[in-house]
Amino acid sequence: MLITKDVNRISSLLKNEQGSVIAYPTETFYGLGALISDHAAIERIISIKGREAAKGMIVLACDMDMVYLLADMDTPQRDLLKQFWPGPLSAVLRSRKGIDPLLAPNGKVALRISPDATALSLIREAGPITSTSANLSGRPASRSTEDIKAQNIDIDAILDSGITPGGKPSTLIDLTVWPPTCLREVAIPFETILDAL
């Protein structure tokens, strides 16, 4: 397994080796990443994580321009998300055509822009990637390369950024309805989001 701090090497692996799955740092824990255009790699992540991953994974974008390519968004949705992105808020939006149905069940895709500089650098180089915690089902989330190796996860590479801060996962809201509804209230209180409307 390749372990490197070189974003370009990881990006090249994802783009040139079909089915590649990597671990990369976020602002909380390490995530499992595959290009969202790589169906074989997405299926690998589901196999690694178990059935829970098939419920739909969050997709990370690097900026609002990339989000527009992945989902339909009106002005109120955009204005709300700009107040919280980059940050620990994931939003379900209507997906554009061509998104893998494993990532966009029922025509909806969950998106987030991470504030982690390494993750953003990777996404700018490689394109939008999947985000689900880098751990086996039922095991703790990984904060380091050592944590990932200890679980013997079947991946191709780790983008090593040292120890991540840990903390709470992102709050998840549904923006396909208005006003939004809360699907998972964790890092950001839903009341804070409603106050921002």
C-alpha positions in Angstrom: 0.0 0.0 0.0 1.3 3.4 -1.0 1.6 5.9 1.9 2.6 9.4 0.8 2.2 13.1 1.6 2.2 13.8 -2.2 -1.2 14.9 -3.4 -0.2 14.6 -7.0 0.8 10.9 -6.6 -2.6 10.2 -5.0 -4.5 12.1 -7.7 -2.6 10.3 -10.4 -3.5 6.9 -8.9 -7.2 7.8 -8.7 -7.3 9.1 -12.3 -5.2 6.3 -13.9 -5.9 3.2 -12.0 -9.6 2.2 -12.2 -11.1 0.9 -9.0 -8.6 2.7 -6.8 -9.7 3.5 -3.2 -7.6 5.8 -1.0 -7.8 7.2 2.5 -7.3 11.0 2.9 -7.6 13.5 5.8 -10.5 15.7 6.5 -11.1 18.3 9.3 -12.2 15.5 11.6 -11.2 12.0 10.6 -9.7 10.2 7.6 -12.1 9.4 4.9 -12.3 6.7 2.2 -12.1 8.3 -1.3 -12.8 7.3 -4.8 -13.5 9.3 -7.9 -17.3 9.7 -8.2 -17.0 8.6 -11.9 -15.3 5.3 -10.9 -18.2 2.8 -10.3 -15.9 -0.1 -9.5 -14.1 1.9 -6.8 -17.5 3.0 -5.3 -18.5 -0.6 -5.1 -15.2 -1.4 -3.4 -16.0 1.1 -0.7 -19.4 -0.4 -0.1 -17.7 -3.8 0.2 -15.2 -2.4 2.7 -17.8 -0.5 4.8 -20.7 -2.9 4.6 -24.3 -2.3 3.8 -24.4 1.1 5.5 -22.3 2.7 2.7 -24.9 1.7 0.1 -27.3 4.2 1.7 -25.5 6.9 -0.2 -22.1 8.5 0.6 -21.4 12.2 0.9 -19.5 13.7 -2.1 -16.8 16.3 -1.4 -16.4 19.2 -3.8 -13.7 21.9 -3.6 -15.8 25.0 -4.3 -19.3 26.2 -5.3 -18.4 25.9 -9.0 -17.8 22.2 -8.6 -21.1 21.9 -6.6 -23.0 23.5 -9.5 -21.7 20.7 -11.8 -23.1 18.0 -9.5 -26.4 19.4 -8.3 -29.2 21.8 -9.1 -29.3 24.7 -6.7 -31.5 27.8 -6.5 -30.6 31.1 -4.9 -31.9 30.5 -1.4 -30.1 27.2 -1.2 -26.9 28.7 -2.5 -27.1 31.6 -0.1 -27.6 29.3 2.9 -24.7 27.0 2.0 -22.3 29.9 1.4 -22.8 30.8 5.1 -21.5 27.3 6.2 -19.1 26.1 3.5 -16.4 25.2 3.8 -17.4 23.5 7.0 -19.1 20.6 8.8 -22.4 20.8 7.0 -23.5 18.3 4.4 -26.5 19.1 2.2 -28.8 16.8 0.1 -29.6 18.4 -3.2 -31.2 17.3 -6.5 -28.4 15.6 -8.5 -27.6 16.4 -12.0 -27.8 13.7 -14.6 -24.8 11.4 -14.8 -24.1 11.0 -11.1 -23.6 7.3 -10.2 -26.9 6.1 -8.7 -24.9 4.5 -5.8 -24.1 8.1 -4.8 -27.4 9.7 -5.9 -30.2 7.4 -4.9 -33.6 8.8 -5.9 -31.9 11.6 -7.8 -30.5 13.2 -4.7 -26.8 13.7 -3.8 -25.3 14.7 -0.5 -22.5 17.3 -0.9 -20.0 19.1 1.3 -17.0 21.4 1.0 -14.4 20.4 3.6 -12.2 23.1 5.2 -9.3 20.7 5.2 -6.5 22.1 3.0 -5.1 18.7 2.0 -8.6 17.4 1.1 -9.3 20.5 -1.0 -5.9 20.2 -2.8 -6.7 16.6 -3.7 -10.2 17.4 -5.0 -8.8 20.3 -7.1 -6.3 17.9 -8.7 -8.5 14.8 -9.1 -12.1 16.0 -9.1 -15.0 15.3 -6.7 -14.5 12.3 -4.4 -16.5 10.2 -2.0 -16.5 10.7 1.7 -17.2 8.1 4.3 -15.1 7.4 7.4 -12.0 5.3 6.9 -12.9 2.4 9.2 -14.5 -1.0 9.1 -18.1 -1.2 10.1 -18.4 -1.1 13.8 -14.8 0.0 14.4 -13.8 3.5 15.5 -13.1 6.2 12.9 -9.4 6.7 12.0 -7.4 9.7 13.0 -4.0 8.6 11.6 -2.3 6.3 9.1 -1.5 3.9 12.0 -5.3 3.7 12.9 -6.1 2.8 9.2 -3.3 0.2 9.0 -4.4 -1.4 12.3 -7.8 -2.1 10.8 -6.2 -3.7 7.7 -8.6 -1.9 5.4 -8.3 -3.1 1.8 -7.3 0.2 0.1 -4.6 1.2 -2.3 -3.0 4.3 -0.7 -3.1 6.7 2.1 -2.6 10.5 1.7 -0.8 11.0 5.0 -1.4 14.3 6.8 -0.5 13.2 10.3 -3.1 13.1 13.0 -6.5 14.6 12.3 -8.3 16.6 15.0 -11.3 14.2 15.4 -14.5 15.6 16.7 -18.1 15.4 15.5 -19.2 14.5 12.0 -21.0 16.9 9.8 -24.6 17.9 10.3 -26.8 16.6 7.4 -29.7 18.6 6.0 -32.2 18.0 3.2 -32.4 21.0 0.8 -34.7 19.3 -1.7 -37.5 20.6 0.5 -38.0 24.1 1.8 -37.7 25.0 4.6 -34.9 22.5 5.0 -35.2 19.4 7.2 -32.5 17.9 9.4 -31.4 14.3 8.8 -28.5 14.3 11.2 -27.7 16.9 13.8 -24.2 16.7 15.0 -21.4 19.4 14.4 -23.8 22.3 13.7 -27.1 22.7 15.7 -30.0 22.7 13.3 -31.4 25.8 15.0 -28.2 27.6 13.9 -29.0 26.7 10.3 -32.6 27.8 10.6 -31.5 31.1 12.1 -29.4 31.7 9.0 -32.3 31.4 6.6 
